[in-house]
Amino acid sequence: MDAELGIFLVFLCYTGCRLNEGLRLTCDRLILGEAFAYIEQTKNDDPRGVHLPPYLVAQLANHPRGLDRGKQKVFRFRKCGRLYTLMAKAKEAAGPDLAFVSFHILCHTWAT
């Protein structure tokens, strides 16, 4: 459907980041060579480092808009109806077994 949406969903699923944490991430806070991302603002306002598994590093390395964009956001999305519509379309395309999936569910899947 959308390559960047796919990478965004993989990022949320593989890191345990919340929706807003993923949306705020900027390119200068990613160090793919060290498989690391720095999340400046979390739910409890404490910054934290995030390990990036090899599959996610590969996905990010192939980001359709590239990552050499300094302080620009990694993902173009905003928390709005359009993003939730894209998620609904992705779930529909994935089939009925994933009807329960939400952005919040993804932050609970990373350690399983």
DRENDO-1510 file (C-alpha; in Angstrom, 1 decimal, always signed):
<recs>
REC; n; res; u; v; w
REC; 1; MET; +0.0; +0.0; +0.0 .
REC; 2; ASP; +2.5; +2.6; +1.2 .
REC; 3; ALA; +6.2; +1.7; +1.7 .
REC; 4; GLU; +6.7; +4.4; +4.4 .
REC; 5; LEU; +3.6; +3.2; +6.3 .
REC; 6; GLY; +5.0; -0.3; +6.2 .
REC; 7; ILE; +8.3; +0.8; +7.7 .
REC; 8; PHE; +6.5; +2.9; +10.3 .
REC; 9; LEU; +4.4; -0.1; +11.4 .
REC; 10; VAL; +7.5; -2.3; +11.6 .
REC; 11; PHE; +9.2; +0.4; +13.6 .
REC; 12; LEU; +6.4; +0.5; +16.1 .
REC; 13; CYS; +6.1; -3.3; +16.3 .
REC; 14; TYR; +9.9; -3.9; +16.7 .
REC; 15; THR; +10.7; -1.1; +19.2 .
REC; 16; GLY; +7.8; -0.9; +21.6 .
REC; 17; CYS; +7.5; +2.8; +20.9 .
REC; 18; ARG; +4.2; +4.5; +21.2 .
REC; 19; LEU; +2.5; +6.2; +18.3 .
REC; 20; ASN; +3.6; +9.7; +19.3 .
REC; 21; GLU; +7.2; +8.6; +20.0 .
REC; 22; GLY; +7.4; +7.2; +16.4 .
REC; 23; LEU; +5.8; +10.2; +14.9 .
REC; 24; ARG; +8.2; +12.6; +16.7 .
REC; 25; LEU; +11.4; +10.7; +15.8 .
REC; 26; THR; +13.8; +12.8; +13.7 .
REC; 27; CYS; +16.4; +11.5; +11.3 .
REC; 28; ASP; +19.3; +12.9; +13.4 .
REC; 29; ARG; +18.2; +10.7; +16.3 .
REC; 30; LEU; +18.8; +7.5; +14.3 .
REC; 31; ILE; +22.2; +5.8; +14.2 .
REC; 32; LEU; +21.6; +2.8; +11.9 .
REC; 33; GLY; +25.3; +1.8; +12.0 .
REC; 34; GLU; +24.8; +1.2; +15.8 .
REC; 35; ALA; +21.2; +0.0; +15.5 .
REC; 36; PHE; +20.1; +2.7; +17.8 .
REC; 37; ALA; +17.4; +5.4; +18.0 .
REC; 38; TYR; +17.1; +8.1; +20.7 .
REC; 39; ILE; +13.6; +8.9; +21.8 .
REC; 40; GLU; +13.7; +12.3; +23.3 .
REC; 41; GLN; +10.2; +12.5; +24.8 .
REC; 42; THR; +8.4; +9.4; +26.2 .
REC; 43; LYS; +5.1; +8.8; +28.0 .
REC; 44; ASN; +6.7; +9.7; +31.3 .
REC; 45; ASP; +8.9; +12.5; +29.8 .
REC; 46; ASP; +12.1; +10.6; +30.3 .
REC; 47; PRO; +14.3; +10.1; +27.2 .
REC; 48; ARG; +15.4; +6.6; +26.3 .
REC; 49; GLY; +17.5; +4.7; +23.9 .
REC; 50; VAL; +15.9; +2.1; +21.6 .
REC; 51; HIS; +17.6; -0.9; +20.1 .
REC; 52; LEU; +16.8; -1.5; +16.4 .
REC; 53; PRO; +16.8; -5.1; +15.4 .
REC; 54; PRO; +18.6; -6.0; +12.1 .
REC; 55; TYR; +15.3; -6.4; +10.1 .
REC; 56; LEU; +14.2; -2.9; +11.2 .
REC; 57; VAL; +17.7; -1.4; +10.4 .
REC; 58; ALA; +17.4; -2.9; +6.8 .
REC; 59; GLN; +13.9; -1.4; +6.5 .
REC; 60; LEU; +14.9; +2.0; +7.6 .
REC; 61; ALA; +18.0; +1.9; +5.4 .
REC; 62; ASN; +15.6; +1.6; +2.5 .
REC; 63; HIS; +13.3; +4.4; +3.6 .
REC; 64; PRO; +11.7; +5.8; +0.4 .
REC; 65; ARG; +12.6; +9.4; +1.3 .
REC; 66; GLY; +16.0; +8.6; +2.7 .
REC; 67; LEU; +17.3; +9.5; +6.2 .
REC; 68; ASP; +19.8; +12.2; +5.3 .
REC; 69; ARG; +17.4; +14.9; +6.3 .
REC; 70; GLY; +18.8; +16.2; +9.6 .
REC; 71; LYS; +16.2; +17.3; +12.1 .
REC; 72; GLN; +13.3; +16.4; +9.8 .
REC; 73; LYS; +10.9; +13.7; +11.0 .
REC; 74; VAL; +11.6; +10.2; +9.9 .
REC; 75; PHE; +8.0; +9.5; +9.1 .
REC; 76; ARG; +5.7; +12.0; +7.2 .
REC; 77; PHE; +2.6; +11.1; +9.2 .
REC; 78; ARG; +0.7; +13.1; +11.7 .
REC; 79; LYS; -1.8; +11.7; +14.3 .
REC; 80; CYS; -5.0; +12.4; +12.4 .
REC; 81; GLY; -7.8; +10.7; +10.7 .
REC; 82; ARG; -5.8; +10.0; +7.5 .
REC; 83; LEU; -3.3; +7.9; +9.5 .
REC; 84; TYR; -6.0; +5.9; +11.1 .
REC; 85; THR; -7.6; +5.4; +7.7 .
REC; 86; LEU; -4.4; +4.0; +6.3 .
REC; 87; MET; -4.1; +1.7; +9.3 .
REC; 88; ALA; -7.7; +0.5; +8.7 .
REC; 89; LYS; -6.9; -0.2; +5.0 .
REC; 90; ALA; -3.7; -2.1; +6.0 .
REC; 91; LYS; -5.7; -4.2; +8.5 .
REC; 92; GLU; -8.3; -4.9; +5.9 .
REC; 93; ALA; -5.7; -6.0; +3.4 .
REC; 94; ALA; -4.1; -8.3; +6.0 .
REC; 95; GLY; -7.3; -10.1; +6.7 .
REC; 96; PRO; -9.9; -10.7; +9.4 .
REC; 97; ASP; -7.4; -12.2; +11.9 .
REC; 98; LEU; -5.8; -8.8; +12.5 .
REC; 99; ALA; -9.0; -6.8; +13.0 .
REC; 100; PHE; -8.1; -6.3; +16.7 .
REC; 101; VAL; -4.7; -4.6; +15.9 .
REC; 102; SER; -4.3; -1.0; +16.8 .
REC; 103; PHE; -1.3; +1.3; +17.0 .
REC; 104; HIS; -1.3; +0.8; +20.8 .
REC; 105; ILE; -1.3; -3.0; +20.5 .
REC; 106; LEU; +2.0; -2.7; +18.5 .
REC; 107; CYS; +3.9; -1.1; +21.4 .
REC; 108; HIS; +3.1; -4.3; +23.4 .
REC; 109; THR; +4.4; -6.8; +20.8 .
REC; 110; TRP; +8.1; -6.0; +20.6 .
REC; 111; ALA; +9.3; -8.2; +23.4 .
REC; 112; THR; +7.2; -11.2; +22.6 .
</recs>
